[in-house]
């Protein structure tokens, strides 16, 4: 059970990080387009029935929205440390707040894992997680390929 929760946590954090990076990196896809593509891909790869998808995705996207909010708050804390004259006690406060937010993330992962279990079998939850990882890999490959096309080849002029 703990292993599944840890796996779900790692998977969710990885998903958000990729989603946020791709959102910032590739201006050609809107968040709605991203979600639609993600939903279609996951439905296909995890072999979700229309009934399962109708029950699962509202919960899933609610979960993602909450993770995005928490990760945004952590990022704000990290970006607030750019000043060089921050005192050691202020660093402690920042780190304590970040760990508190990460603890909230862990609790959120567990809460939503329990919700997922109510609408999908363990096998389907596993398949959804694998599908989501594959989706992000494919999207990242596509994004990197587009970026390589736009960049002129590097010329070494020594």
Rosetta silent file (secondary structure, phi, psi, omega in degrees, C-alpha in Angstrom):
SEQUENCE: XXXXXXXXXXXXXXXXXXXXXXXXXXXXXXXXXXXXXXXXXXXXXXXXXXXXXXXXXXXXXXXXXXXXXXXXXXXXXXXXXXXXXXXXXXXXXXXXXXXXXXXXXXXXXXXXXXXXXXXXXXXXXXXXXXXXXXXXXXXXXXXXXXXXXXXXXXXXXX
SCORE:     score description
SCORE:     0.000 S_00000001
   1 L     0.000  -46.892  178.762    0.000    0.000    0.000 S_00000001
   2 H   -62.422  -37.094 -179.257    2.776    2.448    0.921 S_00000001
   3 H   -63.250  -41.037  178.773    4.589    1.529   -2.256 S_00000001
   4 H   -65.139  -41.294 -179.499    1.543    2.408   -4.343 S_00000001
   5 H   -65.310  -43.123  178.866    1.136    5.727   -2.583 S_00000001
   6 H   -63.375  -43.453  177.988    4.816    6.563   -3.074 S_00000001
   7 H   -60.959  -43.077  178.477    4.571    5.535   -6.723 S_00000001
   8 H   -63.202  -41.809  179.084    1.479    7.687   -7.143 S_00000001
   9 H   -61.943  -49.784  179.973    3.220   10.628   -5.478 S_00000001
  10 H   -59.838  -43.826  179.922    6.311   10.357   -7.662 S_00000001
  11 H   -61.094  -44.691 -177.813    4.133    9.978  -10.715 S_00000001
  12 H   -67.231  -44.228  178.913    2.016   13.010   -9.851 S_00000001
  13 H   -62.623  -45.752  178.269    4.954   15.280   -9.093 S_00000001
  14 H   -58.407  -42.936 -179.242    6.689   14.175  -12.298 S_00000001
  15 H   -61.565  -47.147 -178.539    3.495   14.831  -14.243 S_00000001
  16 H   -63.722  -45.774 -178.373    3.070   18.309  -12.900 S_00000001
  17 H   -58.295  -46.190  178.081    6.682   19.288  -13.468 S_00000001
  18 H   -63.555  -44.250 -179.218    6.527   18.131  -17.071 S_00000001
  19 H   -60.742  -45.652 -179.639    3.185   19.779  -17.635 S_00000001
  20 H   -64.051  -42.200  179.992    4.408   23.088  -16.200 S_00000001
  21 H   -64.342  -43.931 -179.005    7.636   22.953  -18.191 S_00000001
  22 H   -67.736  -39.199  178.837    5.844   22.158  -21.416 S_00000001
  23 H   -59.150  -44.175 -179.908    3.238   24.837  -20.762 S_00000001
  24 H   -74.149  -35.415 -172.799    5.976   27.458  -20.382 S_00000001
  25 H   -78.698  -41.799 -173.697    8.180   26.067  -23.139 S_00000001
  26 L  -111.490  106.297 -177.678    5.661   25.460  -25.892 S_00000001
  27 L   -82.556    3.439 -177.198    3.319   28.339  -26.552 S_00000001
  28 L   -87.141   -8.311 -178.036    1.504   26.389  -29.266 S_00000001
  29 L  -125.094  127.223  179.122   -0.669   24.371  -26.903 S_00000001
  30 L   -82.873  162.722  176.448   -3.202   25.855  -24.515 S_00000001
  31 H   -58.021  -36.583  177.881   -3.950   24.265  -21.143 S_00000001
  32 H   -66.637  -40.716  177.002   -7.333   23.135  -22.494 S_00000001
  33 H   -64.475  -42.035  178.392   -5.692   21.535  -25.523 S_00000001
  34 H   -57.543  -49.129 -178.701   -3.153   19.882  -23.258 S_00000001
  35 H   -63.855  -39.915  179.302   -5.891   18.417  -21.078 S_00000001
  36 H   -63.683  -47.360  178.692   -7.895   17.235  -24.052 S_00000001
  37 H   -61.840  -41.373  179.153   -4.880   15.510  -25.606 S_00000001
  38 H   -62.695  -45.041 -179.087   -3.941   14.034  -22.244 S_00000001
  39 H   -62.016  -47.538  179.835   -7.462   12.737  -21.681 S_00000001
  40 H   -61.890  -45.398 -178.827   -7.695   11.122  -25.115 S_00000001
  41 H   -62.339  -48.057 -178.542   -4.245    9.567  -24.786 S_00000001
  42 H   -64.657  -42.656  179.019   -4.897    8.191  -21.297 S_00000001
  43 H   -57.821  -44.017 -177.754   -8.319    6.862  -22.270 S_00000001
  44 H   -68.730  -51.348 -174.772   -6.820    5.013  -25.212 S_00000001
  45 H   -70.194  -35.558 -179.084   -3.702    3.660  -23.525 S_00000001
  46 H   -89.464   -2.576  179.757   -5.387    2.718  -20.228 S_00000001
  47 L    54.660   49.112  177.408   -8.397    1.343  -22.100 S_00000001
  48 L   -79.377  137.865  175.233  -10.865    3.330  -20.039 S_00000001
  49 L   -75.255  161.545  177.361  -14.510    2.867  -20.878 S_00000001
  50 H   -57.548  -37.047  179.223  -16.556    6.022  -21.497 S_00000001
  51 H   -65.732  -45.674  178.809  -18.261    5.475  -18.120 S_00000001
  52 H   -61.246  -44.403 -179.259  -14.914    5.118  -16.318 S_00000001
  53 H   -62.969  -41.334 -179.236  -13.543    8.200  -18.081 S_00000001
  54 H   -63.344  -33.484  179.192  -16.632   10.246  -17.223 S_00000001
  55 H   -84.078  -35.312 -172.975  -16.200    9.399  -13.542 S_00000001
  56 H   -78.867  -48.677 -169.365  -12.412    9.539  -13.415 S_00000001
  57 H   -65.279  -34.541  174.403  -11.356   12.676  -15.301 S_00000001
  58 H   -60.295  -39.385  178.140  -13.262   15.272  -13.266 S_00000001
  59 H   -67.665  -45.493 -178.067  -11.525   13.906  -10.150 S_00000001
  60 H   -59.780  -46.737 -178.297   -8.188   13.651  -11.959 S_00000001
  61 H   -72.929  -30.840  173.018   -8.256   17.229  -13.262 S_00000001
  62 H   -61.764  -44.147  177.615   -9.413   18.558   -9.888 S_00000001
  63 H   -60.359  -47.022  179.582   -6.389   16.802   -8.400 S_00000001
  64 H   -61.275  -40.575  178.863   -4.071   18.303  -11.014 S_00000001
  65 H   -60.668  -41.781  179.389   -5.428   21.801  -10.348 S_00000001
  66 H   -67.842  -37.924  177.149   -4.691   21.441   -6.646 S_00000001
  67 H   -65.635  -40.296  178.847   -1.182   20.132   -7.370 S_00000001
  68 H   -60.406  -43.512  178.599   -0.539   23.043   -9.710 S_00000001
  69 H   -61.354  -48.275 -179.607   -1.558   25.464   -6.971 S_00000001
  70 H   -63.220  -43.717  179.689    0.704   23.806   -4.380 S_00000001
  71 H   -65.952  -34.052  175.901    3.658   23.610   -6.761 S_00000001
  72 H   -64.305  -39.437  177.921    3.132   27.252   -7.676 S_00000001
  73 H   -66.866  -38.965  176.946    3.283   28.194   -4.018 S_00000001
  74 H   -65.304  -42.926  179.171    6.504   26.215   -3.587 S_00000001
  75 H   -61.623  -39.131  177.831    7.965   27.888   -6.676 S_00000001
  76 H   -61.463  -40.366  177.907    7.067   31.312   -5.273 S_00000001
  77 H   -63.620  -41.923 -178.980    8.973   30.485   -2.107 S_00000001
  78 H   -66.080  -39.612 -178.144   11.984   29.352   -4.139 S_00000001
  79 H   -75.000  -18.492  178.931   11.997   32.471   -6.296 S_00000001
  80 L   -76.580   -2.413 -176.496   11.778   34.705   -3.243 S_00000001
  81 L  -100.362   18.008 -176.197   15.304   33.685   -2.202 S_00000001
  82 L   -73.629  -21.093  179.719   17.200   35.531   -4.936 S_00000001
  83 L   -72.623  137.969 -176.064   18.368   38.281   -2.635 S_00000001
  84 L   -80.605  -15.053 -175.999   21.821   37.657   -1.270 S_00000001
  85 L  -100.303   29.513  176.830   21.250   39.317    2.093 S_00000001
  86 L   -78.007  136.337 -178.373   18.652   36.878    3.404 S_00000001
  87 L   -78.135  157.773  179.579   19.315   35.801    6.966 S_00000001
  88 H   -58.471  -38.211  179.778   19.750   32.164    7.987 S_00000001
  89 H   -65.399  -32.698  177.551   16.511   32.289    9.985 S_00000001
  90 H   -69.909  -37.334  174.823   14.646   33.404    6.867 S_00000001
  91 H   -62.158  -40.992  178.409   16.052   30.443    4.958 S_00000001
  92 H   -60.043  -44.917  179.434   14.838   28.186    7.745 S_00000001
  93 H   -61.225  -43.222  179.315   11.347   29.685    7.495 S_00000001
  94 H   -61.442  -46.961 -178.927   11.326   29.209    3.715 S_00000001
  95 H   -65.187  -41.783  177.719   12.423   25.593    3.966 S_00000001
  96 H   -59.837  -42.290  179.253    9.919   24.888    6.744 S_00000001
  97 H   -65.461  -40.833  179.247    7.120   26.333    4.586 S_00000001
  98 H   -63.037  -43.864  178.667    8.230   24.282    1.565 S_00000001
  99 H   -66.358  -33.703  176.121    8.229   21.071    3.592 S_00000001
 100 H   -64.082  -43.905  178.286    4.825   21.945    4.983 S_00000001
 101 H   -65.728  -36.935  177.415    3.498   22.376    1.441 S_00000001
 102 H   -67.564  -34.160  175.475    5.111   19.078    0.390 S_00000001
 103 H   -65.060  -40.920  176.197    3.431   17.377    3.346 S_00000001
 104 H   -62.002  -40.245  177.307    0.132   18.796    2.139 S_00000001
 105 H   -60.284  -43.556  179.477    0.950   17.409   -1.325 S_00000001
 106 H   -61.902  -42.382  177.896    1.528   13.966    0.149 S_00000001
 107 H   -64.770  -39.924  178.290   -1.799   14.100    1.968 S_00000001
 108 H   -62.710  -42.038  177.037   -3.472   15.283   -1.226 S_00000001
 109 H   -57.563  -44.538 -179.102   -1.949   12.356   -3.128 S_00000001
 110 H   -66.377  -43.540  179.388   -3.400    9.940   -0.599 S_00000001
 111 H   -59.124  -46.203 -177.127   -6.834   11.588   -0.627 S_00000001
 112 H   -75.758  -29.202  173.189   -7.052   11.430   -4.412 S_00000001
 113 H   -60.679  -42.046  177.796   -5.664    7.915   -4.562 S_00000001
 114 H   -63.498  -38.418  177.867   -8.602    6.926   -2.355 S_00000001
 115 H   -67.855  -40.582  179.443  -10.973    8.733   -4.736 S_00000001
 116 H   -61.690  -38.849 -179.541   -9.424    7.039   -7.755 S_00000001
 117 H   -62.094  -25.254 -179.066   -9.955    3.625   -6.134 S_00000001
 118 H   -75.987  -21.391 -176.852  -13.677    4.312   -5.966 S_00000001
 119 H  -114.907  -18.256 -178.864  -14.000    4.719   -9.741 S_00000001
 120 L  -132.136  153.540  173.540  -11.192    2.561  -11.185 S_00000001
 121 L   -73.745  165.646  177.904   -9.654   -0.811  -10.463 S_00000001
 122 H   -60.801  -39.217  178.984   -6.062   -0.966   -9.259 S_00000001
 123 H   -60.943  -44.070 -179.353   -5.049   -2.231  -12.675 S_00000001
 124 H   -67.686  -37.521  176.913   -6.700    0.739  -14.379 S_00000001
 125 H   -60.815  -44.439  177.934   -5.080    3.183  -11.930 S_00000001
 126 H   -60.972  -45.697  179.996   -1.727    1.624  -12.770 S_00000001
 127 H   -63.431  -37.723  176.945   -2.492    1.828  -16.503 S_00000001
 128 H   -62.823  -43.993 -179.745   -3.504    5.476  -16.152 S_00000001
 129 H   -62.789  -44.194  177.633   -0.204    6.248  -14.422 S_00000001
 130 H   -63.287  -43.415 -179.778    1.795    4.498  -17.129 S_00000001
 131 H   -62.090  -40.139  179.640   -0.220    6.218  -19.838 S_00000001
 132 H   -64.586  -41.174  177.474    0.357    9.601  -18.252 S_00000001
 133 H   -62.355  -43.375  179.123    4.120    9.010  -18.141 S_00000001
 134 H   -65.362  -38.463  178.185    4.100    7.969  -21.802 S_00000001
 135 H   -59.339  -47.864 -178.670    1.990   10.991  -22.707 S_00000001
 136 H   -65.385  -38.056  177.134    4.483   13.363  -21.115 S_00000001
 137 H   -62.973  -45.938 -179.630    7.407   11.629  -22.789 S_00000001
 138 H   -63.901  -42.107  179.233    5.753   11.854  -26.187 S_00000001
 139 H   -64.443  -41.063  178.233    4.817   15.481  -25.668 S_00000001
 140 H   -64.461  -42.962  177.300    8.350   16.288  -24.549 S_00000001
 141 H   -59.831  -45.041 -179.375    9.806   14.509  -27.588 S_00000001
 142 H   -62.951  -43.772  179.732    7.472   16.429  -29.878 S_00000001
 143 H   -63.697  -44.465 -179.978    8.320   19.712  -28.196 S_00000001
 144 H   -64.751  -38.629  178.984   12.042   19.044  -28.374 S_00000001
 145 H   -63.810  -43.829  178.250   11.732   18.067  -32.020 S_00000001
 146 H   -61.721  -41.565 -179.622    9.876   21.305  -32.818 S_00000001
 147 H   -65.183  -39.433  178.934   12.518   23.325  -30.966 S_00000001
 148 H   -66.430  -32.223  177.495   15.324   21.613  -32.881 S_00000001
 149 H   -68.549  -39.666 -177.654   13.595   22.443  -36.151 S_00000001
 150 H   -73.124  -30.543 -177.765   13.326   26.135  -35.199 S_00000001
 151 L   -79.453  135.541  173.473   16.947   26.441  -34.053 S_00000001
 152 L   -71.225  152.464  179.424   19.583   26.954  -36.701 S_00000001
 153 L   -62.329  145.508  179.671   22.375   24.390  -36.544 S_00000001
 154 L   -72.782  130.420  178.183   25.255   25.310  -34.267 S_00000001
 155 L  -115.441  123.442  178.343   28.313   26.480  -36.158 S_00000001
 156 L   -89.131  116.914 -175.062   31.660   26.380  -34.430 S_00000001
 157 L  -110.756   61.812  178.873   33.663   29.331  -35.703 S_00000001
 158 L   -90.651    0.000    0.000   37.086   28.753  -34.290 S_00000001
